[in-house]
Amino acid sequence: MMRGTHLPWRGKTAASHSAGETSAAFYDMDGTLVRTNLVHSYLYLTRNEVTVSRSILKTLEGLAKLPAFLVADRFSRAFFNEMLYAGYEGMYEDRLLELAEEHFDEVLRPNIYPGIYELVENARKVGLRQVIVSGSLDVFVAPLARHLGMDDFVSNRLELKDGVATGKLVKPIVAGAVKARLIQEYAQAFDIDLLRSYAYSDSFSDYSMLAVVGRPAAVNPDSRLRRAAQELEWPVIDVR
């Protein structure tokens, strides 16, 4: 399975780093590359629990929490992440890895925005290092990153004890303003010039991620991000 880059950075390697400063394209995932979001992924897992009774129970729990998820997301993207991933408590790592490929085939791949392939290919042609920066879990991001030919990804990871999810995330939580900090640290580790780099997102919650690069773009933006993009004269791209 493709492995993403996580903190602490392990430094530059011959396989992942070429001599000299380069530039990159950083992509949010949910709502930017694909139509789906973190809740879709969670509900997919609950529908595919090992036993029917557990599947029904976890799905009902997830559906009952939807209003709370919406409120949490408006309050804090990091808090929303913690609240959502608490529902993963008790899931086995090997089962998550098994379902990750099925999740990609059944959920993610059919929901990749049509225009994304052209956007990614254009970035590849000009030699940009391409990185997904997502609040989704590494097991879900990896198949998409591989499919799109990304060079790397930075994502959330579940805390595991004896191969079982505790319901907690490994810090730092990849969400909101933390994404900008992680991009800065990634750039330092891999000699990336952020002023010549690109970032793409659909959500105002990723404003800081966009603002940290010299060439940001709003992709299928929500209303707040669209207004900000217009005020700052950032490109607005529709890949739907």
C-alpha positions in Angstrom: 0.0 0.0 0.0 1.2 3.5 -0.8 2.4 5.2 2.4 2.1 8.9 3.0 4.5 11.2 4.6 3.9 11.8 8.3 5.5 13.9 11.0 8.1 13.8 12.2 9.7 14.3 8.8 12.4 11.7 8.2 14.4 14.0 5.9 15.2 13.8 2.2 15.7 10.5 0.4 17.0 9.7 -3.1 13.7 8.2 -4.0 11.5 11.1 -3.0 13.8 14.1 -3.4 15.6 15.6 -6.3 18.5 18.0 -6.0 17.6 21.7 -5.8 14.5 23.6 -4.9 11.3 22.6 -6.6 7.6 23.5 -6.5 4.5 21.5 -5.7 0.8 21.3 -6.0 -1.1 20.6 -2.7 -4.7 19.2 -3.0 -7.4 18.9 -0.4 -9.3 15.7 -1.0 -13.0 15.7 0.0 -15.0 18.1 -2.0 -11.9 19.0 -4.1 -10.8 15.8 -5.8 -13.9 13.8 -5.0 -17.6 14.5 -4.3 -17.6 12.5 -1.1 -16.7 13.5 2.5 -15.5 12.0 5.7 -19.0 11.0 6.8 -19.5 9.0 3.6 -16.4 7.0 4.4 -17.4 6.4 8.0 -20.9 5.2 7.0 -19.4 2.9 4.3 -17.3 1.2 7.1 -20.3 0.9 9.4 -22.3 -0.8 6.6 -19.5 -3.3 6.2 -18.8 -4.3 9.8 -17.9 -7.9 10.4 -21.3 -8.9 11.8 -24.7 -7.8 10.7 -25.8 -6.8 14.2 -22.7 -4.6 14.7 -23.1 -3.1 11.2 -26.7 -2.1 12.0 -25.8 -0.7 15.4 -22.8 1.4 14.1 -24.8 2.7 11.1 -27.7 3.8 13.3 -25.2 5.4 15.7 -23.6 7.3 12.8 -26.9 8.5 11.3 -28.0 9.7 14.7 -24.9 11.7 15.1 -25.2 13.5 11.7 -26.8 16.7 13.2 -24.0 16.8 15.8 -21.4 16.3 13.0 -22.8 19.3 11.1 -22.6 21.6 14.2 -19.1 20.4 15.1 -17.9 21.0 11.6 -19.1 24.6 11.7 -17.5 25.1 15.1 -14.1 23.5 14.4 -12.9 21.2 11.7 -10.4 19.6 14.1 -13.1 19.0 16.7 -15.3 17.5 14.0 -12.5 15.1 13.0 -12.0 14.0 16.6 -15.7 13.5 17.1 -16.1 11.5 13.8 -13.1 9.3 14.3 -14.2 8.4 17.8 -16.7 6.2 16.0 -13.8 4.1 14.7 -13.1 2.8 18.1 -12.8 -1.0 18.1 -12.2 -1.4 14.4 -9.4 -3.8 13.5 -6.5 -2.5 11.4 -6.5 -5.5 9.0 -10.2 -5.0 8.4 -9.7 -1.3 7.7 -6.9 -2.1 5.2 -9.1 -4.7 3.6 -12.0 -2.3 3.2 -9.9 0.5 2.0 -9.5 -0.8 -1.6 -13.2 -1.7 -1.7 -14.0 1.8 -0.5 -11.9 3.3 -3.3 -13.6 1.1 -6.0 -17.2 1.7 -4.7 -17.1 5.2 -3.2 -14.1 7.3 -4.2 -13.3 6.3 -7.8 -16.9 6.8 -9.1 -16.9 10.2 -7.4 -13.7 11.7 -8.7 -14.6 15.0 -10.4 -14.1 14.7 -14.2 -11.9 17.8 -14.4 -9.5 16.6 -11.8 -7.7 14.3 -14.2 -6.8 17.2 -16.5 -5.8 19.4 -13.5 -3.4 16.7 -12.2 -2.0 15.9 -15.6 -1.3 19.6 -16.3 0.6 19.8 -13.0 2.5 16.7 -13.8 3.6 18.1 -17.2 5.2 21.1 -15.7 7.1 19.0 -13.1 5.2 19.8 -9.9 5.5 17.5 -7.0 1.9 16.5 -6.2 0.7 16.0 -2.7 -2.8 15.4 -1.2 -3.3 17.0 2.2 -6.4 15.6 3.7 -8.3 15.1 6.9 -9.3 11.7 5.7 -7.5 8.6 6.9 -4.3 7.3 5.4 -5.9 4.0 4.4 -8.5 5.8 2.3 -6.2 8.4 0.8 -3.6 5.9 -0.3 -5.6 4.2 -3.1 -6.8 7.6 -4.5 -3.2 9.0 -4.4 -2.0 5.9 -6.3 -4.8 6.1 -8.8 -4.1 9.8 -9.6 -0.3 9.3 -9.7 0.4 11.6 -6.7 3.9 11.7 -5.3 2.8 11.8 -1.7 0.1 12.5 0.8 -0.3 13.9 4.3 -3.3 12.6 6.2 -4.8 11.7 9.5 -4.0 8.4 11.1 -5.9 6.4 13.7 -4.2 5.5 16.9 -3.9 1.8 17.1 -3.2 -0.5 20.1 -2.5 -4.2 19.4 -4.0 -3.7 15.9 -7.3 -2.1 17.2 -8.4 1.5 16.7 -8.7 3.4 20.0 -11.0 6.1 18.5 -8.3 8.7 18.7 -6.1 10.3 16.1 -2.4 10.5 16.0 -1.4 14.1 16.5 -1.2 16.6 14.8 -4.8 16.4 13.5 -4.8 17.3 9.8 -7.5 20.0 9.7 -8.0 23.7 9.3 -4.9 25.9 10.0 -2.8 22.9 10.8 -2.8 22.0 7.2 -0.9 25.2 6.4 1.7 24.4 9.1 2.1 20.9 7.7 2.6 22.2 4.2 5.3 24.6 5.5 7.1 21.8 7.2 6.7 19.5 4.2 8.2 22.3 2.0 11.1 22.7 4.3 11.8 18.9 4.4 11.7 18.6 0.6 13.1 21.9 -0.5 9.9 23.2 -2.0 9.4 26.8 -2.9 6.0 27.7 -1.6 5.8 31.0 -3.5 6.0 29.0 -6.8 3.7 26.3 -5.5 -0.1 25.7 -5.9 -2.9 24.7 -3.5 -6.4 23.6 -4.3 -9.5 23.4 -2.0 -13.2 23.7 -2.0 -13.7 24.9 1.6 -13.2 28.1 3.4 -11.9 26.0 6.3 -8.8 25.5 4.1 -8.2 29.2 3.7 -4.9 29.1 5.5 -3.8 26.2 3.4 -4.4 28.2 0.3 -2.9 31.4 1.6 0.4 29.7 2.5 1.3 29.2 -1.2 1.9 31.7 -3.9 -0.6 30.3 -6.4 -3.8 29.2 -4.6 -7.0 28.3 -6.4 -10.6 27.7 -5.2 -12.1 24.5 -6.6 -15.8 24.1 -6.6 -15.8 26.6 -3.7 -18.3 27.0 -0.9 -19.9 30.5 -0.7 -17.4 31.9 1.8 -14.3 30.7 -0.1 -15.8 32.0 -3.4 -16.2 35.5 -1.9 -12.6 35.3 -0.5 -11.3 34.1 -3.8 -13.0 36.9 -5.7 -11.7 39.6 -3.2 -8.1 38.2 -3.4 -8.4 37.6 -7.2 -7.6 33.9 -6.8 -8.6 31.6 -9.7 -11.9 29.8 -9.3 -12.0 26.4 -10.9 -15.0 24.2 -11.6 -14.0 20.6 -12.1 -17.5 19.2 -12.0 
